[in-house]
Amino acid sequence: MALKHVEEYRDPELSKKLIDRIHTISQTDVRLMEVCGTHTVSIFRSGIRSILPKSISLLSGPGCPVCVTAQGEIDAFIELARNDNVILATFGDLMRVPGTSSSLLKEKADGRDIRVVYSTFDGIQMAKDNPGKSVVFLGVGFETTAPTVAAAIFSARQMNIENFFVYSAHKLVPPALEALTDQENVQVNGFILPGHVSVIIGEAGYQPFFDRHRVPCVITGFEPADILRGISMLVDQIESGSPRLENAYPRAVSHGGNEKAQRLLQDVFEPVDAVWRGIGAIPGSGLKMRGPYVAFDAADHFQIVAKAAPEPKGCACGEILTGGKTPPECPLFRTRCTPMAPVGPCMVSSEGTCAAFYRFHDEE
């Protein structure tokens, strides 16, 4: 990315003009939700909440993949880790997420073979290096990372690697928007749509949702001026009574998105109902392997079923993920639940709302 596409969107003068415009046009009390963990962190880091008019409330939605992973799925990961013939490969954020009775970090300390990787393809190399073991990669993420997992599965099939598997706990964003809009206790007047996901699915990926609900939607980037521009566009839509689906991030997001990545996802995966922490089951919001790729499905191969499991006692992560509460409204926040000793995933992940509140706000 050219330097100008970073620095110019951090320009204080540009941000000031956008802030002034937001204050000028904002008349109605509105609740805007960002559905991206990177947006959540950027909003907190840049102090955007503190400079908006009191009429605008920003809510952090289910934009952190680790956070929305259901408790039952975390328990399934731990069950897989306890299989003596399994090497578990995972991204680092999952290690400290508490399950019902343990965590991957605790299991590793107890001698289970759990390895942090930086790419799904690291898991393929592990499978090559350990032919007597089954390597299971934990596939957690949205449309942003799912294509890379699909590419690894495709490659494993091409190379006839039979000891590489993926546990697919992927989630799809548009069905989650549907679920949020349908919940009576969630009042959202406009959505700040995720930049990274939108690079893959494009503006067109949200069109069916927008056509059904006519809720103001704007795709934005991650620099302060990006986010402020998106907020300005949403407020303008709301105040004018003209809801639209708009793209404020055209330097990265096209109308149709990354069609090659979309085809790869469609070839390897098919949609399936999935359970989201804080929301519950959402039709068509998950991905599972299809056709010949079912041979790489860890849940199918090891007969692992993610069972319903209660949330950690006292943890409000589920309500925080849907905008029902803010972290300071959770009785565990900053007391029993801290980044060093997290009770729920919203305090674990770097993209978690509780972690962002803890890091960037002494009082809120």
Phi, psi and omega per residue, in radians:
M1 nan 2.327 3.140
A2 -1.094 2.556 -3.094
L3 -0.987 -0.644 -3.105
K4 -1.073 -0.445 -3.120
H5 -1.388 -0.004 3.002
V6 -1.928 -0.996 -3.018
E7 -1.107 -0.683 -3.080
E8 -1.158 -0.431 3.141
Y9 -1.573 0.079 2.985
R10 -1.922 0.128 -3.091
D11 -1.150 2.070 -3.123
P12 -1.023 -0.630 -3.116
E13 -1.168 -0.719 3.090
L14 -1.110 -0.761 3.127
S15 -1.097 -0.718 -3.139
K16 -1.075 -0.719 3.121
K17 -1.089 -0.717 3.130
L18 -1.175 -0.717 3.111
I19 -1.075 -0.789 3.139
D20 -1.068 -0.696 -3.131
R21 -1.160 -0.734 3.117
I22 -1.040 -0.776 3.128
H23 -1.117 -0.587 -3.117
T24 -1.248 -0.745 -3.010
I25 -1.591 -0.297 -3.057
S26 -1.387 2.004 3.133
Q27 -2.112 -0.521 -3.018
T28 -1.773 2.506 3.027
D29 -1.196 2.155 -3.096
V30 -2.323 2.662 3.066
R31 -2.090 2.010 -3.130
L32 -1.921 2.374 -3.112
M33 -2.038 2.230 2.963
E34 -1.566 2.424 -3.085
V35 -2.047 0.912 -3.114
C36 -2.775 2.222 -3.136
G37 -1.123 -0.594 3.114
T38 -1.184 -0.645 3.029
H39 -1.083 -0.755 -3.136
T40 -0.973 -0.872 -3.124
V41 -1.131 -0.732 -3.136
S42 -1.098 -0.712 3.132
I43 -1.099 -0.772 3.127
F44 -1.190 -0.801 -3.056
R45 -1.078 -0.692 -3.082
S46 -1.532 -0.047 3.078
G47 1.249 0.441 -3.068
I48 -1.076 -0.652 -3.136
R49 -0.980 -0.663 -3.007
S50 -1.327 -0.291 -3.076
I51 -1.877 0.024 3.089
L52 -1.452 2.702 3.051
P53 -1.106 2.688 -3.089
K54 -1.095 -0.288 -3.140
S55 -1.260 -0.254 -3.080
I56 -1.910 2.112 3.052
S57 -1.908 2.283 3.081
L58 -1.780 2.236 3.119
L59 -1.957 2.471 3.064
S60 -1.677 2.108 -3.091
G61 -1.676 -2.824 -3.075
P62 -1.413 1.087 -3.038
G63 -1.804 0.085 3.141
C64 -1.887 1.965 -3.035
P65 -1.014 -0.741 3.131
V66 -1.128 -0.666 -3.084
C67 -1.161 -0.668 -3.083
V68 -1.458 -0.140 3.087
T69 -1.112 2.163 -3.011
A70 -1.132 2.647 3.135
Q71 -0.996 -0.667 3.125
G72 -1.113 -0.573 3.093
E73 -1.228 -0.687 3.076
I74 -1.058 -0.739 3.100
D75 -1.114 -0.631 3.100
A76 -1.139 -0.664 3.087
F77 -1.061 -0.761 -3.121
I78 -1.148 -0.671 3.086
E79 -1.066 -0.738 3.094
L80 -1.100 -0.711 -3.117
A81 -1.083 -0.465 -3.097
R82 -1.452 -0.023 3.062
N83 -1.381 2.089 -3.051
D84 -1.090 -0.348 -3.099
N85 -1.666 0.110 -3.024
V86 -1.930 2.355 2.862
I87 -1.802 2.111 -3.109
L88 -1.674 2.221 3.108
A89 -1.962 2.273 -3.051
T90 -2.630 2.738 2.941
F91 -1.288 2.713 -2.961
G92 -1.113 -0.572 -3.064
D93 -1.010 -0.545 -3.069
L94 -1.263 -0.365 -2.971
M95 -1.039 -0.660 -3.009
R96 -1.746 0.039 3.134
V97 -1.225 2.125 -3.118
P98 -1.222 2.287 2.932
G99 -1.557 -2.914 -3.110
T100 -1.128 -0.676 -3.075
S101 -2.298 -0.022 -3.089
S102 -2.804 -2.943 3.021
S103 -2.625 2.876 3.116
L104 -1.105 -0.580 3.114
L105 -1.118 -0.755 3.115
K106 -1.151 -0.702 3.131
E107 -1.110 -0.674 3.100
K108 -1.129 -0.720 3.108
A109 -1.103 -0.485 3.116
D110 -1.475 0.070 3.045
G111 1.815 0.027 3.104
R112 -1.237 2.582 -3.076
D113 -1.517 1.544 -3.117
I114 -2.116 2.189 -3.042
R115 -2.188 2.317 3.089
V116 -1.456 2.253 -3.129
V117 -2.143 2.922 3.135
Y118 -1.974 -0.081 -3.134
S119 -2.687 2.568 3.051
T120 -1.036 -0.566 -3.121
F121 -1.191 -0.340 3.000
D122 -1.075 -0.609 3.112
G123 -1.150 -0.642 3.090
I124 -1.116 -0.731 3.109
Q125 -1.108 -0.683 3.079
M126 -1.044 -0.726 3.139
A127 -1.099 -0.697 3.088
K128 -1.113 -0.694 -3.073
D129 -1.363 -0.292 -3.077
N130 -2.278 1.204 -3.052
P131 -1.117 -0.328 3.129
G132 -1.562 0.015 -3.116
K133 -2.108 2.769 2.992
S134 -1.717 2.187 3.116
V135 -1.750 2.157 -3.132
V136 -2.024 2.079 3.056
F137 -1.634 2.324 3.130
L138 -1.536 1.886 -3.076
G139 -1.541 1.643 3.124
V140 -2.108 2.218 3.134
G141 2.739 3.028 3.130
F142 -1.681 -2.838 -3.137
E143 -1.044 -0.311 -3.134
T144 -1.122 -0.849 -3.051
T145 -1.730 -0.340 -3.098
A146 -0.998 -0.649 3.117
P147 -1.090 -0.598 3.122
T148 -1.186 -0.614 3.081
V149 -1.194 -0.736 3.087
A150 -1.045 -0.696 3.130
A151 -1.118 -0.667 3.124
A152 -1.171 -0.744 3.109
I153 -1.103 -0.770 3.099
F154 -1.015 -0.786 -3.129
S155 -1.157 -0.697 3.129
A156 -1.065 -0.662 3.110
R157 -1.193 -0.726 3.131
Q158 -1.079 -0.601 -3.093
M159 -1.607 0.052 3.139
N160 0.999 0.703 3.084
I161 -1.534 2.000 -3.006
E162 -1.753 -0.055 -3.119
N163 -1.956 0.365 3.085
F164 -1.950 2.279 -3.102
F165 -2.393 2.763 3.073
V166 -2.233 2.288 2.946
Y167 -1.631 1.919 -3.048
S168 -1.538 1.899 3.008
A169 -2.050 0.531 -3.122
H170 -1.165 2.661 3.130
K171 -2.251 2.587 3.141
L172 -1.922 2.350 -2.990
V173 -1.295 -0.838 -3.073
P174 -0.956 -0.735 3.083
P175 -1.085 -0.529 3.104
A176 -1.192 -0.630 3.065
L177 -1.076 -0.713 3.081
E178 -1.018 -0.825 -3.089
A179 -1.130 -0.725 3.134
L180 -1.105 -0.721 -3.115
T181 -1.177 -0.534 -3.114
D182 -1.434 -0.226 -3.114
Q183 -1.385 2.219 -3.088
E184 -1.176 -0.525 -3.075
N185 -1.510 0.022 3.128
V186 -1.925 1.955 -3.140
Q187 -1.873 1.819 -3.130
V188 -2.177 2.225 -3.131
N189 -1.646 -0.261 3.123
G190 -2.953 2.651 -3.102
F191 -1.983 2.284 2.916
I192 -1.557 1.846 -2.985
L193 -1.450 2.597 -2.998
P194 -1.233 2.400 -3.129
G195 -1.269 -0.832 -3.066
H196 -1.131 -0.818 3.114
V197 -1.035 -0.700 -3.073
S198 -1.183 -0.474 3.051
V199 -1.008 -0.634 -3.128
I200 -1.416 -0.917 -2.994
I201 -1.584 -0.257 3.113
G202 1.274 3.006 3.061
E203 -1.038 -0.623 -3.101
A204 -1.106 -0.409 -3.122
G205 -1.121 -0.377 -3.130
Y206 -1.740 -0.091 -3.016
Q207 -1.034 -0.805 3.125
P208 -1.037 -0.707 3.105
F209 -1.097 -0.829 -3.108
F210 -1.116 -0.724 -3.124
D211 -1.078 -0.568 -3.136
R212 -1.355 -0.657 -2.945
H213 -1.957 -0.351 3.117
R214 0.927 0.740 3.054
V215 -1.655 2.319 3.115
P216 -0.942 2.293 -3.087
C217 -2.431 2.349 3.074
V218 -2.417 2.227 3.021
I219 -1.433 2.267 -3.135
T220 -2.297 2.828 3.005
G221 -1.493 -2.780 -2.913
F222 -2.077 -0.125 3.087
E223 -1.403 2.788 -3.095
P224 -0.902 -0.801 -3.121
A225 -1.182 -0.560 3.053
D226 -1.013 -0.905 -3.056
I227 -1.171 -0.740 3.120
L228 -1.107 -0.679 3.091
R229 -1.092 -0.752 3.115
G230 -1.071 -0.749 3.112
I231 -1.105 -0.752 3.115
S232 -1.031 -0.760 3.141
M233 -1.150 -0.684 3.115
L234 -1.152 -0.786 3.139
V235 -1.084 -0.698 3.113
D236 -1.073 -0.751 3.100
Q237 -1.057 -0.788 -3.061
I238 -1.181 -0.808 -3.097
E239 -1.166 -0.548 -3.134
S240 -1.534 -0.132 -3.107
G241 1.183 0.499 -3.098
S242 -2.184 1.396 -3.133
P243 -1.126 2.418 3.137
R244 -2.499 2.810 2.942
L245 -1.789 1.964 -3.034
E246 -2.190 2.700 3.138
N247 -2.016 1.865 3.098
A248 -1.700 0.255 -3.088
Y249 -2.310 0.844 -3.030
P250 -1.187 -0.298 3.132
R251 -1.226 -0.253 3.127
A252 -2.217 -0.453 -3.017
V253 -1.986 2.177 3.071
S254 -1.731 3.024 3.137
H255 -1.115 -0.803 -3.061
G256 -1.588 -0.188 3.139
G257 1.335 -2.833 -3.129
N258 -1.571 1.697 -3.030
E259 -1.188 -0.561 3.108
K260 -1.122 -0.774 3.109
A261 -1.124 -0.677 3.125
Q262 -1.108 -0.721 3.129
R263 -1.134 -0.678 3.124
L264 -1.115 -0.755 3.086
L265 -1.047 -0.768 -3.110
Q266 -1.189 -0.555 3.133
D267 -1.239 -0.720 -3.008
V268 -1.599 -0.636 -3.019
F269 -2.028 2.827 2.922
E270 -2.366 2.638 -3.114
P271 -1.156 2.583 3.115
V272 -2.590 2.682 3.073
D273 -1.114 2.513 -3.108
A274 -2.469 2.633 3.120
V275 -1.687 2.246 3.097
W276 -1.909 2.382 3.060
R277 -1.062 2.285 3.100
G278 1.540 -0.353 -3.111
I279 -1.995 -0.716 -3.081
G280 1.788 -2.736 -3.085
A281 -1.317 2.295 3.094
I282 -2.150 2.092 -3.125
P283 -1.023 2.367 3.032
G284 1.105 0.409 -3.042
S285 -1.816 0.049 3.110
G286 -2.105 3.124 3.132
L287 -2.319 2.402 2.995
K288 -2.326 2.752 -3.125
M289 -1.159 2.547 3.131
R290 -2.064 2.798 3.002
G291 0.889 -2.292 -3.074
P292 -1.152 -0.265 -3.098
Y293 -1.442 -0.125 3.077
V294 -1.049 -0.454 3.118
A295 -1.069 -0.307 -3.123
F296 -1.779 0.117 -3.091
D297 -1.441 1.931 -3.098
A298 -1.124 -0.681 -3.138
A299 -1.072 -0.699 3.136
D300 -1.263 -0.791 -3.067
H301 -1.148 -0.742 -3.084
F302 -1.688 0.039 3.139
Q303 0.939 0.862 3.118
I304 -1.734 2.206 3.117
V305 -2.060 2.198 3.074
A306 -1.298 1.920 -3.104
K307 -1.564 2.664 3.077
A308 -1.043 2.365 -3.123
A309 -2.456 2.514 -3.126
P310 -1.240 2.669 3.039
E311 -1.189 2.725 3.056
P312 -0.963 2.402 -3.049
K313 -1.023 2.199 3.097
G314 1.488 -0.169 -3.080
C315 -1.385 2.291 -3.123
A316 -1.799 0.323 -3.070
C317 -0.962 -0.729 -3.130
G318 -1.051 -0.742 3.126
E319 -1.238 -0.589 3.121
I320 -1.163 -0.648 -3.125
L321 -1.178 -0.342 3.134
T322 -1.892 0.150 3.119
G323 1.385 0.132 3.135
G324 -1.283 -0.488 3.113
K325 -2.474 2.791 2.947
T326 -1.803 2.770 -3.104
P327 -0.909 -0.741 -3.141
P328 -1.096 -0.286 3.110
E329 -1.451 -0.110 3.053
C330 -1.483 2.243 -3.095
P331 -1.134 -0.282 -3.117
L332 -1.594 -0.251 -3.034
F333 -1.090 2.213 3.141
R334 1.178 0.004 3.092
T335 -1.905 -1.479 3.085
R336 -1.420 -0.377 -3.059
C337 -1.971 1.956 3.113
T338 -2.410 2.907 3.110
P339 -1.019 -0.513 3.126
M340 -1.376 -0.452 3.133
A341 -2.426 1.240 -3.057
P342 -1.283 2.452 3.042
V343 -1.628 -0.643 -3.128
G344 -2.224 2.875 -3.061
P345 -1.171 -0.402 3.130
C346 -1.121 -0.320 3.083
M347 -1.705 -0.186 -3.080
V348 -1.516 -0.970 -3.000
S349 -1.218 2.545 3.056
S350 -1.102 -0.352 3.119
E351 -1.704 0.042 -3.102
G352 -1.284 2.495 -3.109
T353 -1.095 -0.731 -3.121
C354 -1.138 -0.715 3.111
A355 -1.099 -0.687 3.133
A356 -1.164 -0.777 3.083
F357 -1.031 -0.800 -3.098
Y358 -1.072 -0.735 -3.067
R359 -1.316 -0.683 -2.955
F360 -1.882 -0.090 -3.123
H361 -2.315 2.051 3.037
D362 -1.283 -0.708 3.098
E363 -2.375 2.484 3.115
E364 -2.597 nan nan
